[in-house]
Structures are given as structure tokens and as C-alpha cells.
């Protein structure tokens, strides 16, 4: 019994010492009391270490559950839709061919389809991924997961899935094709298959050969990109062939384009994106790179890209984004140009001929501005009638410019003529003219659109393509003749030098218009004919309505 009491006493004393010693030591000052802030900091650090350890364990478990990767020999994968037929190489995903079913390369009925990815373009691997500056299609190992053919009907979508290993990074590409659009959407999964943390930078590519453009000043190839809502471009072969171009910022899209076709890469997140553009031989190539990613062992990250390989049809581009629609550059008067394009398409819906639609559009514009033009012609006719008196005043006061100007202004006041009234209506119409110019110049609807295919009475091809020049130069020559007739109907300038310059204007314009797209020349020609008719009506009305002004006493 005594031994049990001693045992219990010993246990109690031990507990007192165990739990009470710390308080006694702190009270006596033998040990310092822990800082609560330091204690909290250590506890927080321990919690974070535990969370990181748990995350690494989860990532390792996730990596361990990935199916084993088995590379396979590359082969062609076909994608057939109502809009295009594409061929993708399963060894990384670059395009080998991309034919547009609604567009032909030439005017002949048996002309081949436009192929945005010919042999030269395929050699630089458009749609391929560049990972850490290296071409993934040649440095990595790949396998196709699924069938090697995809056929899409209206309204359908299909996915081509590729798995690869590139520099110890597992890459999974899921490319989604749609039957109703030229837009290709992609989801990219990146998984660090190594044992060390590493950085990864991914870039997506697009390319077009210069042969896609006609090479004229109205249809040239260039690298373009939208940075912060403003489209920049570079077409200089010297620049692109040496240093290339590069921009970093809020990049909405980037890629090569002509007036009528575009191959663009659209990053999922436009912030802090880099776009690069170069030429390789005749091929214009661009890469759009996302910011660098840091991947821990087993960690997975996901990126998104979209691609546009197709024609620059405004309504279809706008269905993707307003930014992509800006690849059709309509200049300063873009709002007016869009409205005129809508009207042009409206008229085409009734007449089913783009040349006739241009004529109807010209008639409409002329009708809208008829009152302003009539006022301008009336003023010019009055000026023409006053020319003899003005010449007499200039001859009388040729040594006294101040007095001459005073008499000329008195002459204007006497007959109610405002010398600026003839110019104001023309200035008001200029934005419409410039807007229509850009609208007709950039509309893919006019590409290979015919007006009068053969010269009447012959089998000679004439206006078979309104986006190309008149091969027989008939319309620009007639346009020059109409300009000459207009000039003869207008009052000549008082200054002899100005008269000589004006005499050569029809010839100068004729030479300029020789290589203009025939659709633009057609508009200008029809507008000139209508202007001559209106001017003739105004002259007839003025001659019926009053007499020719007689010279004032000051001019005699």
C-alpha cells in the first residue's frame, strides 16, 4: 500500500514539474516568453509547407495517372467541310494543305481552288506550335488520338486530338473545326513530365505565300496585327527578310494577309502577348506567343488559341470579333464605307450582277447629292458667264491688285455669285467618294465578279473580274473622254497657267486609272456620265431662265 502511495505521489510531482515548470521559469525570468507574432508566423509557414507538400503529392499522383505516351509515325489527317478541305500532319499538327471550296485561283471554270497552304507554305508549318523557341513538329514525338479523317456537314463540329512529348513536356492539342466558319479553335494542355520545375513559352504560327496576292499596289501581301485596337502592318520585303517585325502588348490577332485573304492567330488572352513576323523566301510567316509559364513537376496548365484561315468577308469576321473585322481596313471614313458596302450588297441581291449593282449604287449616290451638285453647277455656270467681265477687270487693273480684287468682288455681289459655292458641295461629297473607293477596293465580293464577261460581239474576255484592271483599257479611256467633256462644259480658270494644267488633267487621270480595278473605273465612269447629264440640264435651265450678264461700268 505504501509503495502505491509513493508511486502516485511521484506521478503527481512529475506532472507538476512538466506543466508548471514553464510558467515558473517565465515568472522567475529564467527563460523568455515567446513572441506571439513569431509563433503565428511559424505556424503559418508550417501550414504553407504542408499545403505545398500536399500539392506536390497530388501533382505527382496526377502525373502518375496519365496514360502512357506511345509515339506513332506521322500521317495525314483530312478535314472536309462545306467551306474548305484541310490536311493536317499528325506529327505536331501543321497544315499541309488548305483549299477554299468557294474561291478559285483563276477565272477559268476549271481553275484550281485557292490553296492557302501550298508546298512552299507547308514547308514552314503553319498551325504548328513553337515551344521554347523550338519547332515542336520536328523536335517532339507525336501521336494521333482518333481517326485520320473528319467529314463535317452543315452545323457540325469535329475535333482532331494530338498528343506529344516535347522536351519532357507533355503536350495535348485539341483542334476544333466547324462546318459553318473558317475559325479553328484550339485547347492546349501542357504537363511537366520532368522532376524539376521549368518555364515554358508557347507560340502558334500562321503563314501565307505571296502568290495568294496579285502583287499589285491594290493587293499585296503583308504581316499585320491588332495591338490595343489599332491595326499595324509591315509589307517591306527588306525589313521582313532581315530583322523582321515584333510587337508586345495587348495583341488581339496577328498574321499574314492580302487584300482578300487572311491567316491569323488569335490568342485566348491578348494581354502581354508577342507577335513576330518574317518572310522566308516567298512565304510570309507570323508567330503569336503567350507569356512564359512556370510548371512544377507534374503540374498542368491550359492555353487557348484560335486560327482564321480564309477569306476576308466582313460579316464572317465580325461574327468572330470586332478586332478581327478590322483586318479589312476601310480608312478614315470607315463608317461611310460600311454603309456603302451594305447598299452595294442590297442592290446585288436584286440584280445579281456586281457591275450592275455598282451602277445602281452610283445612281443612288448621285440622286442623294443631286441638289448640292445642282447648286455647284449653277454657280459654275454663272462664273462662266462672268468670265469676259472678269478678264476685262484684270486687264484694266493689272497693275493694281488691290483695286482689281475690289472690282471683282463688286462684280460677284452685283450678280449674286459666290465663288466658293461651287467648291463647298464637292467638299461635302469627298468623304463619300473616299469611303466608296475603299469599299470597292477591299470588297472580296468583287474578286472574280464579272460585269460584261466578253466584249460584245466577240469571244474576247473583257470585264470578267471587277477587282482587276480592264485588260482592254476601254473603260479608263472612255472615262478620260468624259472628264474632258466635263472640263469643256465648266468655266475655264482665269489664270493661263491653271488653264494649261486643267487641260492635262483628263490625260493624267486616264493614265492613273489604266491600272485601277475595273469596278472603281466603272463607278467613276458612270458618275462622270451622270454629272455631264446633270450639267447639261442645268445649263439648259439657266439659258431658258435668264440672259447672259452684261458688263458692269467698272469692267468697261
Residue pairs with C-beta under 8 A, 6 or more apart in sequence:
22 31
25 31
26 32
26 33
56 296
56 297
56 298
59 296
59 297
59 298
59 299
60 297
60 298
62 298
62 300
63 191
63 193
63 297
63 298
66 170
66 191
69 141
69 143
69 163
69 164
69 165
69 170
70 143
71 141
71 142
71 143
71 164
71 165
72 90
72 142
72 143
72 144
73 91
74 89
74 90
74 91
74 92
74 142
75 89
75 90
75 144
75 148
76 87
76 88
76 89
76 90
76 96
76 148
77 87
77 88
77 89
77 90
77 144
77 148
77 149
77 150
77 160
78 85
78 86
78 87
78 88
78 148
78 149
78 150
79 85
79 86
79 87
79 88
79 150
79 152
79 158
79 160
79 177
80 149
80 150
80 151
80 152
81 151
81 152
81 177
81 178
81 179
82 101
82 152
82 153
82 154
82 179
82 180
83 100
83 101
83 102
83 179
83 180
83 181
83 182
83 310
84 98
84 99
84 100
84 101
84 182
84 309
84 310
85 97
85 98
85 99
85 101
86 95
86 97
86 98
86 99
86 117
86 177
86 309
87 95
87 96
87 97
87 98
88 94
88 95
88 96
88 127
88 160
88 175
89 95
89 96
89 137
90 142
90 143
90 144
90 148
90 162
91 137
91 142
92 125
92 128
92 129
92 135
92 136
92 137
92 138
92 140
92 142
92 162
92 164
93 127
93 128
93 129
93 137
93 142
93 160
93 162
93 173
93 175
94 122
94 125
94 126
94 127
94 128
94 137
94 205
95 117
95 121
95 122
95 125
95 126
95 127
95 309
96 117
96 122
97 115
97 117
97 118
97 122
98 115
98 116
98 117
98 309
99 113
99 114
99 115
99 116
100 113
100 114
100 115
100 116
100 310
100 311
101 113
102 311
103 113
103 114
103 311
103 447
103 448
104 111
104 112
104 113
104 114
104 448
105 111
105 112
105 113
105 114
105 115
106 112
107 448
107 461
107 464
107 465
114 212
114 261
116 208
116 212
116 261
116 263
116 309
116 310
117 126
117 207
117 309
118 209
118 211
120 209
120 281
120 282
120 283
121 207
121 208
121 209
121 283
123 283
124 205
124 207
124 280
124 283
124 285
125 135
125 137
125 205
125 207
126 205
126 206
126 207
126 208
126 263
126 285
126 309
127 175
127 184
127 204
127 205
127 206
127 307
128 135
128 136
128 137
128 204
128 205
129 136
129 137
129 171
129 173
129 188
129 202
129 203
129 204
129 205
130 136
130 202
130 203
130 204
130 205
130 287
130 289
131 139
131 140
131 166
131 167
131 169
131 171
131 200
131 201
131 202
131 203
132 167
132 199
132 200
132 201
133 201
134 166
134 167
136 164
136 166
136 171
139 166
139 167
140 164
140 165
140 166
140 167
140 171
141 164
141 165
141 166
142 162
142 163
142 164
143 162
143 163
143 164
144 160
144 161
144 162
145 161
145 162
145 163
146 159
146 160
146 161
150 158
150 160
150 177
151 158
152 158
152 177
152 178
152 179
153 179
154 179
154 180
155 179
155 180
156 178
156 179
157 176
157 177
157 178
157 179
158 176
158 177
159 174
159 175
159 176
159 177
160 173
160 174
160 175
160 177
161 172
161 173
161 174
161 175
162 172
162 173
162 175
163 170
163 171
163 172
163 173
164 170
164 171
164 172
164 173
165 171
165 193
168 192
168 193
168 194
168 198
169 190
169 191
169 192
169 193
169 194
169 198
169 200
169 295
170 189
170 190
170 191
170 192
170 193
171 188
171 189
171 190
172 188
172 189
172 191
173 186
173 187
173 188
174 186
174 187
174 188
174 189
175 184
175 185
175 186
176 184
176 185
176 186
176 187
177 184
178 185
181 316
181 319
181 320
182 308
182 309
182 310
182 311
182 316
183 306
183 307
183 308
183 320
184 306
184 307
184 308
184 309
185 304
185 305
185 306
186 204
186 304
186 305
186 306
186 307
187 302
187 303
187 304
188 202
188 302
188 303
188 304
188 305
189 300
189 301
189 302
190 200
190 202
190 293
190 295
190 300
190 301
190 302
190 303
191 295
191 298
191 299
191 300
192 198
192 200
192 295
192 296
192 297
192 298
192 299
192 300
193 298
194 297
195 297
196 297
197 294
197 295
197 296
197 297
198 294
198 295
199 292
199 293
199 294
199 295
200 292
200 293
200 294
200 295
200 301
201 289
201 290
201 291
201 292
201 293
202 289
202 290
202 293
202 303
203 274
203 276
203 287
203 288
203 289
203 290
204 265
204 267
204 287
204 288
204 305
204 307
205 265
205 285
205 286
205 287
205 288
206 254
206 255
206 256
206 263
206 264
206 265
206 285
206 286
206 288
206 307
206 309
207 256
207 263
207 283
207 284
207 285
207 286
208 221
208 255
208 256
208 257
208 258
208 261
208 263
208 283
208 284
209 282
209 283
209 284
210 221
210 282
210 283
210 284
211 282
212 221
212 258
212 261
213 219
213 220
213 221
213 258
213 259
213 260
213 261
214 468
216 515
217 515
218 259
218 441
218 516
218 517
219 258
219 259
219 260
219 467
220 235
220 258
220 259
221 235
221 256
221 257
221 258
221 284
222 233
222 234
222 235
222 256
222 257
222 258
222 284
223 233
223 234
223 235
223 240
223 245
223 254
223 255
223 256
223 277
223 278
223 284
223 286
224 231
224 232
224 233
224 234
224 254
224 255
224 256
224 257
224 327
225 231
225 232
225 233
225 247
225 251
225 253
225 254
225 255
225 275
225 277
225 286
226 232
226 251
226 252
226 253
226 254
226 323
226 324
226 326
226 327
227 247
227 249
227 250
227 251
227 252
227 275
228 249
228 250
229 250
229 252
229 323
229 326
231 326
231 327
231 329
232 247
234 240
234 245
234 277
237 279
239 245
240 277
240 278
240 279
240 284
241 278
241 279
244 276
244 277
244 278
245 276
245 277
245 278
246 274
246 275
246 276
246 277
247 254
247 274
247 275
248 272
248 273
248 274
248 275
249 272
249 273
250 270
250 271
250 272
250 273
251 267
251 270
251 273
251 274
251 275
251 288
252 266
252 267
252 270
252 321
252 323
252 324
253 264
253 265
253 266
253 267
253 288
253 308
253 321
253 323
253 324
253 327
254 264
254 265
254 275
254 277
254 286
254 288
255 262
255 263
255 264
255 265
255 286
255 288
255 308
256 262
256 263
256 277
256 284
256 285
256 286
257 263
257 264
257 312
257 327
259 312
259 441
259 442
259 444
260 311
260 312
260 444
260 447
260 467
261 310
261 311
261 312
262 308
262 309
262 310
262 311
262 312
262 317
262 327
263 286
263 307
263 308
263 309
264 307
264 308
264 324
264 327
265 286
265 287
265 288
265 305
265 306
265 307
266 288
266 305
266 306
266 307
266 308
266 320
266 321
266 324
267 273
267 288
267 290
267 304
267 305
268 303
268 304
268 305
268 306
269 290
269 304
271 291
272 291
273 288
273 289
273 290
273 291
274 288
274 289
275 286
275 287
275 288
275 289
276 286
276 287
276 289
277 284
277 285
277 286
278 284
278 285
278 286
279 285
288 305
290 303
293 301
295 301
306 320
308 317
308 320
308 324
310 316
311 444
312 327
312 328
312 442
312 444
313 444
314 325
314 328
314 338
314 341
317 324
317 325
317 327
317 328
318 324
318 325
328 442
329 438
329 442
330 337
330 338
330 435
330 438
330 439
330 442
331 337
331 434
331 435
331 438
332 434
333 431
333 432
333 434
333 435
333 438
334 435
334 438
335 435
336 431
336 432
336 434
336 435
336 436
337 435
337 436
337 438
337 439
338 439
339 435
340 361
340 365
340 432
340 435
340 436
340 439
341 439
341 443
343 361
343 364
344 354
344 357
344 358
344 361
344 439
344 440
344 443
344 445
345 357
345 445
347 356
347 357
347 360
347 361
347 364
348 354
348 357
348 445
351 357
351 360
353 450
353 451
354 445
354 446
354 449
354 450
354 451
354 466
354 519
355 449
355 450
355 451
355 452
355 463
355 466
355 519
355 522
356 451
358 440
358 451
358 466
358 519
358 522
358 523
358 526
359 522
359 526
361 436
361 523
362 523
362 526
362 527
362 530
363 526
363 530
365 432
365 436
365 527
366 373
366 527
366 530
366 531
366 534
369 425
369 428
369 429
369 432
370 534
372 425
372 428
372 429
373 425
373 429
373 531
373 534
374 534
374 538
375 421
375 425
376 421
376 422
376 423
376 424
376 425
376 426
377 422
377 534
377 535
377 538
377 539
378 538
378 542
379 417
379 418
379 419
379 421
379 422
380 422
380 490
380 491
381 491
381 538
381 539
381 542
382 415
382 416
382 417
382 542
382 549
383 417
383 419
383 422
383 491
384 490
384 491
385 548
385 549
386 411
386 412
386 415
386 417
386 549
387 491
387 492
387 494
388 551
389 411
389 549
389 551
389 552
389 555
390 408
390 411
390 494
390 555
391 494
392 551
392 555
392 556
393 404
393 407
393 408
393 411
393 554
393 555
394 404
394 408
394 494
396 404
396 407
396 555
397 403
397 404
397 407
398 404
407 554
407 555
410 552
410 554
411 417
411 552
411 554
411 555
412 418
412 419
414 552
415 549
436 523
437 520
440 446
440 517
440 519
440 520
440 523
441 517
441 520
446 466
446 467
446 517
446 519
447 465
447 467
448 464
448 465
448 467
449 465
449 466
449 467
449 519
450 463
450 464
450 465
450 466
451 463
451 466
451 518
451 519
451 522
452 462
452 463
453 461
453 462
453 463
453 464
454 460
454 461
454 462
454 464
455 461
455 462
455 472
455 474
460 472
461 471
462 470
462 471
462 472
462 474
463 470
463 475
463 518
463 522
465 518
466 517
466 518
466 519
466 522
467 517
467 518
467 519
468 517
468 518
469 514
469 515
469 516
469 517
469 518
470 476
470 518
470 521
473 514
475 518
475 521
475 522
475 525
476 510
476 513
476 514
476 516
476 521
477 510
478 525
479 509
479 510
479 513
479 521
479 524
479 525
479 528
480 506
480 507
480 509
480 510
480 513
481 506
482 525
482 528
482 529
482 532
483 505
483 506
483 509
483 510
483 528
484 506
485 532
486 528
486 531
486 532
486 535
487 502
487 503
487 505
487 506
489 532
489 535
489 536
489 539
490 535
492 499
492 502
493 499
493 502
513 520
513 521
513 524
